[in-house]
Amino acid sequence: MEQQVRQNPLKQYFRQFKLFIKLPSGTSYYPDGSVKFTDAGEVGVMPMTGQDELILKNPDALLNGEALIEVLKSCVPAVTNPRVLLTNDIDALITAVRYATFNDTLETELKCPSCGAQNLFKINLQHSLDGMSFLESEYVVNLENGLSVFVKPYAFPELLRGLHAQFEQSKVERAITSEKLTDEARMKMFSNSFKELSLVTYDLMVSSIVKVVDESKGININDKGFIKEFLQNIDKKSIDKVSDLIKEINQIGIKRSFMAKCEKCNHVWESEIDFNPVNFS
């Protein structure tokens, strides 16, 4: 006789979807099955559980990305493979998860550029989600030498490497201020840190280049080794054009600015919102 499976009477009280959002990348960027969209092209977002919040308090899990992966799987079940996500979508989803969980504001303290007074602003996260912008299907930099460089935003691996670089940079900055260091040691530490940061920035650029094309000569290169060597041997103007577009498309998605008004002198200015994909504090 088959044993009957008991259904938990408390299931009706389990968390539900709090909101549905579109992703900045749209619905056609990822491989089939990576993200299960609704008919409206959206994904549902649920609040975090207590276990999710505990995971986010583990520094090691944050740095290696496991905390982010587990929270996204828990709160956005439509995303079956968070590792393939673009950073634009990760930022949007994590902002939505925070909003669904706390329904709160993001606090930021800014100095007025007119009078210098410190102001505390509370930014409603719905503001950033409602003002979302969306990625185009492809982005191309046309260089003067006839080459077309196709680029994409950072993905999950680049996000982790960038976060790790920021973490290491902050450690170096704290160490440099130590009175125990000699000037020579301080300069050496600063120089090594600068070189390391430059290498990371360069590698991130390589990872964001999809291919380099010259149709007139039948050139279509997607080999990362060839692309890296190419970047090492072109002029600074071309490098800057590629770098600028990558920076630009990495900012597409949740609205990252707001109009601030000084409480002391009433000066109004546009300010950037400092979003950190692993910052829920």
C-alpha positions in Angstrom: 0.0 0.0 0.0 1.4 3.4 -1.1 2.2 5.7 1.8 0.3 9.0 1.5 2.5 12.1 1.5 1.3 14.5 4.2 1.1 18.2 3.1 2.2 20.7 5.6 -0.8 22.7 6.9 1.5 25.7 7.3 2.3 25.8 3.5 -0.3 28.5 3.0 1.9 30.8 5.2 5.1 30.2 3.2 6.6 33.3 1.5 5.2 34.4 -1.8 6.4 36.4 -4.7 6.6 40.1 -3.6 7.2 41.6 -7.1 7.9 40.7 -10.7 10.6 42.5 -12.7 12.1 42.5 -16.2 15.8 42.0 -16.5 18.0 44.7 -18.1 19.2 42.1 -20.6 15.7 41.2 -21.7 14.7 37.6 -22.4 16.9 36.4 -25.3 20.5 36.7 -24.0 20.8 33.5 -22.0 20.9 29.8 -23.0 17.5 28.1 -22.9 16.6 27.0 -19.4 19.0 29.3 -17.6 16.2 31.7 -16.8 12.5 30.8 -16.9 10.5 33.9 -17.8 6.8 34.5 -17.4 4.7 35.2 -20.5 5.3 38.9 -19.8 9.1 38.4 -19.9 9.5 38.9 -16.1 10.8 36.9 -13.2 9.3 36.7 -9.7 11.2 37.8 -6.6 10.6 36.6 -3.1 11.9 38.0 0.2 14.9 36.4 1.8 14.5 33.7 4.5 16.4 33.8 7.8 18.9 31.3 6.4 19.5 33.5 3.3 20.4 36.4 5.6 22.8 34.2 7.6 24.5 33.2 4.3 25.1 36.8 3.4 26.9 37.4 6.7 29.7 34.9 5.8 32.6 36.9 4.4 34.2 34.0 2.6 30.9 33.0 0.9 30.5 36.6 -0.3 34.0 36.8 -1.8 33.8 33.5 -3.6 30.2 34.2 -4.9 28.5 31.3 -3.2 26.4 33.5 -1.0 25.1 35.5 -4.0 24.3 32.2 -5.9 22.4 30.7 -3.0 20.4 33.9 -2.3 19.5 34.2 -6.0 18.4 30.6 -6.2 16.3 30.9 -3.1 14.6 34.3 -3.9 14.5 34.1 -7.7 13.7 30.5 -8.5 13.2 31.4 -12.1 17.0 31.8 -12.4 18.2 28.2 -12.5 21.8 29.0 -13.2 22.9 32.3 -11.6 26.5 31.8 -12.8 25.6 32.8 -16.3 24.0 36.2 -15.3 25.3 39.5 -16.4 26.2 41.9 -13.7 23.5 44.3 -15.0 20.9 41.6 -14.2 22.6 40.6 -10.9 22.4 44.3 -9.7 18.7 44.5 -10.6 17.8 41.1 -9.0 19.7 41.8 -5.7 18.1 45.3 -5.5 14.7 43.6 -6.0 15.5 41.0 -3.4 16.4 43.7 -0.9 13.3 45.6 -1.6 11.1 42.5 -1.3 12.8 41.6 2.0 13.0 44.9 3.8 10.8 47.2 1.7 13.2 49.8 2.8 15.4 52.6 1.6 19.1 52.8 0.8 20.8 55.4 3.0 23.7 57.4 1.7 25.5 60.4 3.1 26.7 63.1 0.7 28.4 66.5 1.0 26.7 69.4 -0.7 29.0 70.6 -3.6 27.7 74.2 -2.9 28.0 74.7 0.8 29.8 71.6 2.0 27.1 70.5 4.4 26.7 66.8 5.0 23.2 65.4 4.1 21.7 62.0 4.8 19.5 60.8 1.9 17.1 57.8 2.0 16.6 56.5 -1.5 13.5 54.3 -2.1 14.8 51.2 -4.0 11.6 51.2 -6.0 12.9 54.4 -7.6 15.9 52.5 -9.0 13.8 49.5 -10.2 11.2 51.7 -11.9 13.8 53.7 -13.7 15.5 50.6 -15.2 17.1 50.8 -18.6 17.7 47.9 -21.0 20.6 46.4 -23.0 20.6 46.3 -26.8 21.3 43.1 -28.6 24.9 43.9 -29.3 27.5 46.7 -28.8 30.3 47.5 -31.3 33.3 49.8 -31.2 34.4 50.8 -34.7 38.1 51.6 -34.7 40.0 53.8 -37.2 42.0 50.9 -38.5 38.8 49.3 -39.9 38.3 46.7 -37.1 35.0 46.3 -35.3 35.3 45.3 -31.6 32.1 43.6 -30.2 31.8 43.9 -26.5 29.4 42.8 -23.7 28.9 43.7 -20.1 30.7 41.9 -17.2 29.3 38.5 -16.3 29.4 36.7 -12.9 33.1 35.7 -13.0 34.1 39.3 -13.8 31.9 40.6 -10.9 33.6 38.3 -8.5 37.1 39.3 -9.7 36.2 42.9 -9.4 34.8 42.5 -5.9 37.9 40.6 -4.9 40.1 43.3 -6.3 38.2 46.0 -4.4 38.6 44.0 -1.2 42.4 43.6 -1.7 42.7 47.3 -2.6 40.9 48.3 0.6 43.3 46.1 2.6 46.3 47.8 1.0 44.9 51.2 1.6 44.6 50.4 5.3 48.1 49.0 5.4 49.7 51.9 3.7 48.5 54.3 6.5 50.3 52.2 9.1 52.9 54.2 11.0 55.1 51.1 11.2 55.8 51.2 7.5 58.9 53.0 6.2 58.4 55.4 3.2 60.2 52.9 1.0 58.0 50.0 2.0 54.9 52.2 1.6 55.9 53.2 -1.9 56.7 49.6 -2.9 53.3 48.4 -1.5 51.5 51.2 -3.4 53.4 50.4 -6.6 52.6 46.6 -6.4 48.9 47.4 -5.7 48.7 49.7 -8.7 50.2 47.1 -11.0 47.9 44.4 -9.8 44.8 46.6 -10.2 46.0 47.5 -13.7 46.3 43.8 -14.6 42.8 43.1 -13.3 41.3 46.0 -15.2 43.0 44.8 -18.4 41.9 41.2 -17.9 38.3 42.3 -17.3 38.4 44.2 -20.6 39.7 41.1 -22.4 36.8 39.0 -20.9 34.3 41.6 -22.1 35.3 41.5 -25.8 33.2 39.0 -27.7 35.1 39.2 -31.0 37.2 41.4 -33.2 36.0 41.6 -36.9 37.2 43.0 -40.2 34.7 41.8 -42.7 36.6 43.2 -45.7 39.5 40.9 -44.9 37.5 37.9 -43.5 38.8 38.4 -40.0 36.6 37.2 -37.1 38.6 36.5 -33.9 37.1 35.3 -30.6 40.2 33.7 -29.2 41.0 35.4 -25.8 44.7 34.9 -26.2 44.8 36.7 -29.6 42.5 39.4 -28.3 44.7 40.1 -25.3 47.8 40.3 -27.6 45.8 42.6 -29.8 44.9 45.0 -26.9 48.6 45.0 -25.8 49.6 46.3 -29.2 47.1 48.9 -30.3 47.2 52.7 -29.6 45.8 54.3 -26.4 43.0 56.0 -28.3 41.6 52.7 -29.5 41.9 51.2 -26.0 40.1 54.1 -24.5 37.2 53.8 -27.0 36.8 50.1 -26.1 37.1 50.7 -22.4 34.6 53.6 -22.4 31.9 51.5 -24.1 32.4 48.6 -21.7 32.1 51.0 -18.7 29.0 52.5 -20.3 27.1 49.3 -20.9 28.0 47.9 -17.4 26.0 50.8 -16.0 22.8 49.9 -17.9 20.0 48.6 -15.7 18.8 49.9 -12.4 18.7 53.6 -12.1 22.0 54.7 -10.5 21.4 58.4 -9.9 19.0 60.6 -8.1 18.4 64.4 -7.6 19.7 65.5 -4.2 18.7 68.6 -2.4 20.8 70.2 0.4 18.8 70.7 3.6 21.0 73.7 4.5 21.3 75.8 1.3 18.6 74.1 -1.0 21.2 73.4 -3.7 20.0 70.7 -6.1 22.4 68.3 -7.9 22.4 64.9 -9.5 24.3 62.3 -7.5 25.3 58.7 -8.2 23.8 55.9 -6.0 26.5 53.5 -4.7 25.2 50.0 -5.3 27.1 47.0 -4.1 25.6 43.6 -5.1 26.5 42.0 -1.8 25.7 44.9 0.5 22.5 44.4 2.4 23.4 46.6 5.4 
